[in-house]
């Protein structure tokens, strides 16, 4: 199950909520979390996910640092590509 957080959700506004949420998630389900605010890209927060066995979702947009956090025994990858260069067919 992927949890995708909006870019407006920052560590300043959500760190306490995230820490509480991680404690109540069941351990028998595989979860991944995708952070879309640069403030989350810190080792401190990756350790939180690692302690809970939750994967840090890896994405490929160029606005995020090329930082791979291995936080779970599985990996969740989202290949997004450059959506601005895509031509949509009717």
C-alpha positions in Angstrom: 0.0 0.0 0.0 1.4 3.4 -1.0 0.9 6.5 1.0 1.6 9.5 -1.2 2.0 12.8 0.6 1.4 16.2 -1.0 4.3 18.7 -1.6 2.7 21.0 1.0 3.1 18.4 3.8 6.4 19.4 5.4 8.3 17.9 8.4 7.4 21.0 10.3 3.7 20.4 9.9 3.7 16.6 9.8 6.6 15.0 11.6 4.7 14.3 14.9 1.7 12.9 13.0 3.9 10.7 10.9 5.7 9.3 14.0 2.4 8.5 15.6 1.0 7.0 12.4 4.0 4.7 12.0 3.4 3.2 15.4 -0.2 2.1 14.6 0.4 0.5 11.2 0.1 -3.3 11.1 3.4 -5.1 10.7 1.9 -7.8 8.5 1.1 -5.5 5.5 3.7 -4.0 3.2 3.6 -0.2 3.1 5.5 2.4 1.2 5.6 6.1 1.6 6.3 8.7 -1.0 7.4 12.1 0.2 7.1 15.0 -2.3 8.5 17.8 -0.1 12.3 18.1 0.0 12.3 18.6 3.7 11.6 14.9 4.3 14.8 13.8 2.5 16.9 13.5 5.7 18.4 10.4 7.3 16.4 11.0 10.5 13.1 10.4 8.7 14.4 7.4 6.8 15.3 5.8 10.1 11.7 6.2 11.3 10.5 4.2 8.2 13.3 1.6 8.7 12.3 1.0 12.3 8.7 0.5 11.1 9.7 -1.7 8.1 8.1 0.7 5.6 9.7 1.3 2.2 10.7 4.7 1.2 9.1 5.0 -2.3 11.7 5.8 -4.9 10.7 8.1 -7.7 12.5 9.6 -10.7 11.4 13.3 -10.9 14.4 15.5 -11.2 13.2 17.9 -8.5 14.1 15.3 -5.8 17.6 14.4 -4.8 19.1 11.2 -6.1 19.1 9.7 -2.7 18.1 6.1 -2.2 16.9 5.1 1.3 16.7 1.4 1.9 14.2 1.2 4.7 12.5 -2.1 4.2 13.2 -5.7 2.9 11.3 -4.7 -0.3 11.4 -1.8 -2.6 8.6 0.4 -4.2 9.6 2.2 -7.3 7.5 4.8 -9.3 8.9 5.5 -12.7 7.2 8.7 -13.6 9.4 10.1 -16.5 9.0 13.5 -17.9 5.3 14.0 -18.1 5.7 17.4 -19.8 7.3 15.8 -22.9 4.5 13.2 -23.4 2.0 13.5 -26.2 -1.4 12.2 -25.3 -3.3 10.4 -28.1 -7.1 10.6 -28.3 
